Amino acid sequence: MKQFFSAAHFFPFATRLARWIVYITLLSVATGSLVALFLWLLDSVTLLRWQHPWLLYLLPLAGVAIYFVYKHWGKNSAAGNNLIITELHSPGAGIPTRMGPLVLVTAIVTHLFGGSAGREGTALQIGGSIAHRIARWLGLSVADAQLLLLAGIAAGFGAVFGTPVTGAIFALEVVTIGRIRHHAILPCLLACVLAHAVCTAWGIHHTSYHIAPSSVPALRLTSLGKIALAGAVFGIVGYLFAWLTEQIKHHSHTLLHQHQWLIPALGGLLIILLTYICGTTDYLGLGVTASTPQGASIVNAFQPSGVHTFSWLWKLLFTAITLGMGFKGGEVTPLFFIGAALGNTLAPLLHLPPDLLAGLGFIAVFAAATNTPLACTLMGVELFGGQYVLHYAVACYAAYYCSGHSSIYSTQRIAINKFTGQPTHTPHQDIPMAKDM
């Protein structure tokens, strides 16, 4: 019988493991601390904007300032999360250390003046830029640098949302559709847990969401069929968000390519106009909570009449314009809003409880737009409880298939075709395989 592990293997393994624990600890402490600072600043500027609504009128100027900051000091940082994914596919281009501080500051500026954006983009770029810098300081091999970069993505995600298991799986699942690199699970999980612990140690508290046990229907084919149908709608809306954001970005750069500083200025003006058209400021900023108890928000979407019928569409438009026209932040929290509000709207049509449909939309639209159904199923478990895991899986995988191969991350590659199950013919380069930890 072949011997797979012996004393001769133990000491190199133990040495490598100890070394990686040091790497991950450095990464997690730095990432968790910066994410905590970001979340604290985000809450502060949101309260400031609620107290001073006139700040919205400065959004066009803020957009122009963001444009020139990235033009003169950003190097290739403007590519954001797509640059990190590109580095995982084709190592060598590098990730500027300045990416983390730049996106932290510009995302805060976006939220202060009313742009509709999220927070995951900032956290992922903070984790990715720190991981890349540590790898260069330590002179790590290409394979180890890639492994640390995946851990940086995981750390940022786990810290910003308070979902360490989800963060680890998201980092492994998001890079390539249809392929998960299991060799990275240990460093990613360790980075998530430590970064989340550091973030909470700084006094950061994450929002709690609740699905009442009485809301969950019995496991019958009819109820699962309704959930699958809702998941299909969530998938189509996830596709719509990714498509519209890309179209806005493409056409604005085509029309204003000679004066690109006008793109965020025009975007800011459109946000102001939309705010007046819909008659509320509920679709500005993050959207987790609203400035008034009755306002449209993620939290209120879990209540029977907490949002309006088309709240999901308004948030989709606000966010697609904000991010497609040059402002900074992330897409995921707005996707949570879109999904939860859409679920609330679908609930009476499908004769299902609004809090259940809001929770399913919360995770399923995200799954559709990022092609990460496994991570989103686990997010449901971490946020809402594990007793409804089948409901989460049905909604997330239905959304995943109904969104096609679209993605909010343009550099995400396709390894396995969703519909045929066959490998794609598009050439791609796998992440180099690091030695076992």
N, C-alpha and C positions, 0 to 999 in steps of 0.2 A: 504494500500500500504506500502511495506516495505521501511523503511528509510535507505538509503545507506550511507548518510553522514550527520552529525549533528555537532553542536557546540562542543559536547563532543569529536568528532574526530579531530576537527580543531587544537587544541593546540598541541597534540602529533604529528600530521602531520607536523605542522609548525616548531616545534622543530627539528624533524627528518630532514626536508628539509634543515633547516639552517645548521645543523650539516654536512649534505652531501655536501652542497655547499662549506664548509670549506675543507672537505676531497678532493673534486674534484679540488678545487683551488690549494691546495698544490701539488697534483699529476700533474696537468697540467702545473704549473709554472716550476716544476723540469723537467718534461719530455720534454716540449717545449724548455727549455733552453739547455738541453743536446743534443736534436736532432739538434738544431741550431748549436751547437758546432760541432757536427758530420758532418753536411752538409758543414759547412765552411772548416773543415779539409779535407773533401772529395774533394772539389773543389781545395784546395791547393795542395794536394798530386797528384791529376790528372795532374795539370799543371806542377808540378815538374817532373813527369814521362815523360810527353811529351817533356820536355826540356832536359831530360837525359835518352834516350832510353836504355842505358846500365844497368839501374836498373833492367830490366827484367831478366838479368842473375843471379841476386841474389834471384829470386823467390823461388828456391828449399831450400835455406838456411832460407828464411823467413818462409816457411812452416814448417821446422823442429823446428824453434823457437816457432811458434804458438803451435805446438804439445806439446812441453815441458812446455810451460806456462800453458796450460790446464791440463796437467798431474800432475803438482806439485801444482798448485794454483786454478784450476778450479772447484774442487769437481765435482758436477754433471752438471755444467754450459755448458759443451760441447753438451748436448742434445738440447740446444737452444730453438727454438719456440716449439718443441715437449714437452719439459719439462713444459712449460707454459700451453699447452693444457692438458697435463696429470694432472696438478694441478687443472684444472677446472673440469675434470672428476672425479678425486679421490683425494680430498684434504688430505694433510698430509705430503707429501714428502718435500714440501717447495721449494722455489726459492731463491738461494743464492743472497745476495745483490751485491756480486762481479760480478754477471753475466753481469750487465749493463756496468761497466767500462771495463771489460775484452773484451767483444764483440766490444765495441767502438774502443779500441786500436788495436785489432787483425784485425778487418775489415779495418781499415785505413792502416795497414801494408799490407794486401792482395791487396788493391788498389794501394798502392805506388809502389809495385813491379810487378804489371801487372796481378794479378789474375782477372778472369772474374766473378764478383759477383755483388750483388745489395745492397740495403740499408734498405729494409723493415725489414729484420731479425734483424738488429741492433736496429732499432727504436722500434720494438715490444718487444725486450728483455730489452731495457732500460725502457720502460713503465711498463712492467710486473714486473721487479725487484723492481722498485720504489714503485709500488702499493702494492706489497707483504710486503715490509719493512714498509710502512706507516700503513698497516693493523696490523702488529705485534706491532708496537710502540703504536698504539691506542687500542690494545686489542680487535679488532673487532671480532664479532661472525664469524663462518664459512661462513654463508650465506652472510654477509656483506663483508667479505674478498673476496669472489668469485665475488661479484658485483664490488668491487673496482678493481679487477684484470681484469675483462672485460673492465672496463673504462680505465685501463692502456694500454691494447692492442689498444683500439680505439684512445687514445691520441697519441700514438706513430705513428700509421698509418696516422692519419689525419695531424699530424705535418710534417711528412717526405715527403708526397706527396701533401700537400696543398688541400686536399679533405675531409673536415670535415664530410659531410653527409655520404660519402662512408666509412670513417673510422668507424663510429658508426655502420653501418649495417654490415660491414666486421667482426667486433668483435662478433656480435651476430650470424652471419651465419657460420663462419669458424669452430666453435668448433665441431658441429655435423651436418652431412649431412641430410637434410630434416627437421630440426627443428630450429626454431628461438625463443629465449627467450625474448619476448617482454617486460617483466618487467624491463629489464636492459636498455631500449632505452634512457630514460631521462639522467641517469648519463653518458652513453657512448656518447651521443650527446653533452652534456655540456662539457665533458672532451675533445672531439675533437675540438670543437669551441675554447675553451680557450687555448689548447696546440698549435693549429694553429696560434692563435693571438699572443701568446708569441713568437713562432718561427719567425714569420714575423716581430715582434717588434725588434728582434735582427738584422734585416736587411737582412734576408734570402729571396730570390726571387725564385719562382718555374718556371720551363720552361713552356712556353705557346705552345700549339698545336692548329692547325687550320684546319678545313675542310671547304672548300669554298662552299657557298650555291649552286652554279651552279654545284657542283660535285654530289649532291644528286639526284638520279633518282626519278621519280614520284612513288607514292605508288601503284604499280601494282603487280599482282601475280608473273609475270615473274621476276621483280627486287627483290622481297622478296624471291622468290625461289632461285635466285642466291646467295643472302646473306645467306640464310639457308645452301646452299651447301658450301659456304666459311666457315660458322660457324662449319660445320661438319669437315672440314679439320683442322681448328684451334683446335677443340677438340681432334682430333687424334694426332696432334703435341704436345698439352699439355700433353696428356697421354704419348707420347714418351719421353718427357723431364723428367717427374716424374719417369718413368720406368728406363730410362738410368742412371739417377743420382743414383737411389737405387742400380742398378746392379753394377755400378762402385764402390760404397761404399762397397757393400757386397763382391764382388770378391777381391777387394784390401785388405780388412781385412782378408779374408780367406787365401790368398796367402802369406801375410806378417804379419800374426798375432803374430809371435815371434819377429818381428822387426818393430813395427808399426810406428816408427819415419821415416821409409823409404817411407811410403805412401805419405805424402805431398812432400817429396823430389822428388819422381818419378812423382808426379802430376805436380810439377813445371817444370821438364824436358820435360814432354809431352806438356805443354803449350808453351814452347820455340820452340819445334819441330814443332808444329802446326802453330806457327807464321811464321816460315820460309817456311812451305809448302804453306800456303795461301798467303804469300808475303805481308802482311800488319799487322799493329798493331791495326787495327780498332776494333778487337774483344776482346781486353784486357780491363780491367776496367769496368766502368759503362755502357758506350755506348750511353748515352743521346746525346752527341755531339762527334765529331771526332777531331783529332789533325789537320786535313786539311779540307778546305771547301768542298772538294769533297768526303771525307771519308764516309764509311758506318756508319750510326748512326740512332737513333730513329728519330731525327729531320729531317734528310735527307730522311728517308723512306716515308715522306709525299710528296716528290717531285717525278715527273714521272720517272726519272732515278737516283734516289738518292742512291740506293743500288744495289748490284749484285743479280743475280738470286738465288744463294745459300747462301746469307749472313745470312739468318735465320738459316740454318743448321750449318754454322760455329759457330755462336754465341751459338747455342744449345750445340755443342760439347765442346767448350771452357768452358762454364759454368758448364756443367755436370761434367767435369773433375775437375774443380776448387773446387766445393762444395762437390763432391763425394769423394774427396781425402784429405779433412781435412782443407781447407781454410775457412775463415769466411766472412760473409756478408749476403746477402739475395738472393732470387730467383726472386723476382717480377720485378725489373727493367730489368734484362735480358729477362724475359718473355715478357715484353713490346717490347723490341728490336726484339725478335723472331717473335712475332705476327705482329708488324708493317712491318718488312721486308718481312714476308711471304705474308701479304696482298698486299704489293707493287708488289710482284711476281705474285700473282693470278689475279691482276686487269686486265691486258690485255687479259688473258685467259677467264675471265668472262665478258669482255667488260664493266667494271665498273671503275670509276675514282680511281686513285691510292691513293689519300689522304683519300677518304672514306674507301677503303679497309684497308689502313694502320691503320686508327683509329679503325675500327672494330676488326682487328687482335690484336691491342694493348690491348684492354679490353677482348677479347674473349679467347685468349690463357691463360690469367691470370685466367679467370673464370673457364676454364677447369681444370687447374692444381691445383686450390684451392677449387673447388666446391662452388664458391660464385657468382652465376650468378646475383642475385639481386644487390649485392654491386657493381659488375662490370658494370651493366646497369646504375646505378647511377653515377659511375665514368665517364662514357661517357658523361652524362649530365653535370657534374661539369667541365670536361676538354674541351669538344667540343661544348657544347650548347644543350639545351633541345629540339630543334625542330626536332632532329633525333632520338628521344627516341625509336620509334618502331624498327628502324634499329638496334640499340644497343641490344634491348631485343631479337630480332630474332637471331642475331649472338651469343650472350652470352648463351642463353638457348639451341641452337643447339650444341654449343661447350660443354656445361655442360653435355648433355645427351650422346654425342659421346665420352666423355673421360672415360666412365664407372665410377667405384668407386675408381679410382686411385687418388692419392693426393701427393703433395710435403710434406705434413705434415703427417707422418706415424701414429701419435696418434689421428688423426681426426677419429671420430666414425660415423657409419652409423645408423641413427634412422629409416629412411624410404628408402626402396629400390627405386632407381630412376625409374626402369622399371616396377615394379609390383605395386608400390604405397603402398606396405604392410610394416608394421613394421618388422624390422629384428629380428631374434631369438638370436642374439648375446647379452649377458647380458651387460647392461651399467647402469651407475649411473648418474642421472640427476644432474645438478647444483642445490644445495639447493636454495629454493625460499626465497629470502629476503623479508622482509615486505615492503609494499608499501611505496614509498618515499612521 
